[in-house]
Amino acid sequence: MSWDVSLYKFTKRYRRIQDIPGDEQPHPLGTRSEVQAAVSDAFPGTNWNDPAWGIYDVEFGSIEFNLGKDDSVRSLALHARASAAIVGGILQLCERLGCQAIDLSDSSLLDQSEHPTAGLEKWRKYRDQIIQESQG
């Protein structure tokens, strides 16, 4: 179970997910090495033992970065299990790559949201409830 976010470089910056036309064809985020470098800048110490799957693991949580197998990275999936402290790094990564992040829990664009941590906080509350119920 994780809080999931997908990164895409659209042809323009959108305010709402509903504004993205059905025929939108995102641009590549970059080559595998460019995207790995951007991730490692935003999340120092990310483990790239598997070039398609980076793992960032620190005291306040973890993120798995799924780049896929192609050298041209068209999208980046993030699977986070962390505190809200992780969101600033995600926004920094988007700035570096010139892309936008879609919070898959509520279909919002993180950079356009008044509360970019809202989806993560909702996920953490749900996770904590499940853990509590399983222990009770």
C-alpha positions as a printed Julia matrix, in Angstrom:
136×3 Matrix{Float64}:
   0.0    0.0     0.0
   1.41   3.39   -0.99
   0.51   6.94   -1.93
   0.95   7.0    -5.7
   1.92   9.93   -7.9
   2.69  10.0   -11.64
   4.88  12.6   -13.34
   4.23  13.76  -16.92
   5.63  16.53  -19.11
   2.58  17.9   -20.89
   2.65  20.23  -23.88
   1.64  23.05  -21.5
   1.05  23.55  -17.76
  -2.49  22.64  -16.76
  -4.43  24.03  -13.78
  -6.75  21.04  -13.35
  -6.66  17.43  -14.47
 -10.03  18.01  -16.19
  -8.34  20.58  -18.46
  -6.04  17.98  -20.03
  -7.46  17.11  -23.47
  -7.99  13.46  -24.3
  -5.54  13.67  -27.19
  -2.7   15.16  -25.07
   0.57  13.36  -25.82
   3.08  14.03  -23.04
   6.71  14.68  -23.97
   9.48  12.45  -22.59
  10.83  13.51  -19.19
  14.34  12.78  -20.49
  16.71   9.88  -20.87
  17.0    7.34  -18.09
  20.28   8.89  -16.88
  18.82  12.43  -16.94
  15.78  11.37  -14.93
  17.92   9.37  -12.48
  20.13  12.45  -11.97
  17.1   14.68  -11.35
  15.65  12.19   -8.86
  19.0   11.88   -7.09
  19.29  15.68   -6.85
  15.84  15.99   -5.25
  16.24  12.81   -3.2
  19.97  12.34   -2.42
  21.02   8.79   -1.75
  18.42   7.16   -4.0
  19.54   3.59   -4.68
  19.71   2.78   -8.41
  20.91  -0.85   -8.19
  18.0   -1.59  -10.53
  18.18   1.16  -13.2
  14.41   0.98  -13.79
  13.49   1.16  -10.1
  15.07   3.67   -7.7
  14.56   3.43   -3.95
  14.83   6.37   -1.57
  14.67   5.32    2.07
  15.16   7.78    4.96
  13.94   8.26    8.53
  10.65   9.9     7.49
   9.75   7.29    4.89
  10.48   5.95    1.47
   9.68   6.42   -2.2
  10.07   3.93   -5.01
  10.65   5.51   -8.44
   9.51   3.38  -11.38
  11.16   4.61  -14.6
  10.26   1.66  -16.79
  12.64  -0.18  -19.07
  12.98   2.27  -22.01
  15.87   4.74  -22.2
  13.44   7.54  -23.06
  11.36   7.99  -19.9
   7.81   9.05  -20.81
   6.42   9.05  -17.28
   7.62   8.41  -13.77
   5.58   6.55  -11.14
   6.26   7.33   -7.48
   5.11   4.99   -4.71
   5.51   6.83   -1.4
   5.26   5.58    2.15
   6.35   8.69    3.99
   5.43  11.82    5.9
   4.38  15.07    4.25
   8.07  16.06    4.25
   8.4   14.13    0.99
   6.1   16.44   -1.01
   8.59  19.32   -1.23
  11.07  17.0    -2.93
   8.42  15.84   -5.4
   7.64  19.45   -6.33
  11.37  20.17   -6.65
  11.72  17.15   -8.95
   8.84  18.42  -11.1
  10.5   21.82  -11.38
  13.78  20.23  -12.44
  12.12  18.0   -15.06
   9.61  20.64  -16.25
   6.7   18.34  -15.54
   3.57  18.05  -13.43
   2.68  15.49  -10.77
  -0.73  13.85  -10.64
  -1.84  12.66   -7.21
  -3.56   9.41   -8.14
  -5.53   9.32   -4.88
  -7.63  12.36   -5.82
  -6.63  13.15   -9.43
  -5.21  16.56   -8.55
  -2.12  18.28   -9.9
   0.23  18.73   -6.95
   1.79  21.97   -8.19
  -1.65  23.54   -8.68
  -3.12  22.39   -5.38
  -3.65  24.7    -2.42
  -2.85  21.68   -0.23
  -0.39  19.44   -2.12
  -0.02  17.17    0.92
  -3.78  16.46    1.21
  -3.72  13.15   -0.71
  -0.72  11.91    1.25
  -2.3   12.88    4.57
  -5.51  11.07    3.59
  -3.5    7.98    2.62
  -1.55   8.07    5.93
  -4.8    8.31    7.91
  -6.25   5.32    6.03
  -3.02   3.32    6.46
  -2.9    4.08   10.19
  -6.55   3.01   10.55
  -5.87  -0.31    8.8
  -2.81  -0.94   10.98
  -4.76  -0.11   14.14
  -7.65  -2.4    13.15
  -5.27  -5.27   12.39
  -3.64  -4.88   15.81
  -6.91  -4.49   17.7
